[in-house]
Amino acid sequence: MNYDLTIILIPGFTMNSSSMNYYKTKLNTILPHLNIKYIVPKPIKRKISIYNNKVYYSWYDYLTPDNDKEPLINESHLLSSRDKIHKIIDKEIKYYNNDHSKIYLLGVSQGCCVAIDAGITYPHKLGGIIGFKGHVLTRSLYDFSHKQKIWVCHGKSDKTIYYKFAKKTYINLSKINPDIQLLSQENVNHSNPSGIILQMKSLHKWFHK
């Protein structure tokens, strides 16, 4: 089968691969003219410190429970997750004769953090990075490698990752990566369906620029 592009869908905290079917359906609706290959890497099950070491699907461990500022995380877990995504990209671009513009990263919540991290630390310009209701990790800025085209959204009623905190991280990223578009939404919370109609309309325009 001939594909037009590949989107690597990165699930959020506690989410598994099937959780991303919601976004596959939405993307196929706004991009019906494209034959998209979807890859959904699976986070590993790990003990999470802030939840008394209960085991959840997660890209990294949370050491503090903050939601209005950046939580402390296990950075070795982040680096391992970053390497996993980079290896998927390296393998996938061979299908497109090393055309990195055919590869997109899309992440939700914690998966948004990982998508941005993997994208801006990757040594080549990708097609773009799409982030739903996440933020930028400080470690990602330290390891910044390449400017990317980025679209992100966040709701002002989000109580899982506070809007003011998330917006501040995107402003910090824009200082070294100016091509970033933030869709801010009133009365939108952290759930997947909240604000999705406007999000898809905005994404449609972003894709067709």
C-alpha positions, 0 to 999 in steps of 0.5 A: 500500500502506498502511504502519503504520510505517517502519523505516530500517535503517542498515548497519554498517561494510563492510556494504551494503544487502543485509546488513540483510535479516537484520534485516528477517526477524527484525523481521517475525517479532516484529511480524507484525501490522504492515505495515512499510516498510523503507528501507535507505540505502546508505553510500558507499565511502570510503578508511579511514585505519586500513586504509591507505586501502583502500576500504570502505562506511562512514558515516565514516572512522576515524582511530584503530583504538580499540575500547576507547575512542572512536576519532577519526573524520572528523566532516565525514563524520558530519555528511554522513551525519546530514544524509542520514538526516534528509532521508530522515526528512523525506521519509518523514513526509509519507506519515504526514501529518507523524506522526514517531512512525511513523518508527524508526531501526535501526542495526548497529555503526557503523550504530548510532552513526549511528542514534543520532546522527541520532535525537538530533540530529533536531528531533522525537520519532520512534517510536524508535531501535534499536541493535545493538552500537554506541555513542554518539559524543561529537559526537552529545551535543554536537549533541543536539536532542530526547529519543528512545525508545531500545533498544540491546544489547551483548555482554560478549564483544564485541571489536570494540566493547568492552562497558565502553566502549559501556555508558559512552557509553549512561550518558552519553546517559541523563543527557540522554535518560533513555528508553534501555534497554540489553540487556547479554548474557553470552557475546555477541560482535559477529556478527549472530546472536550473542544474537539470540534474546534480543534479539528477545524484548526488542525485542518487549516494547519495541515493545509497551510 
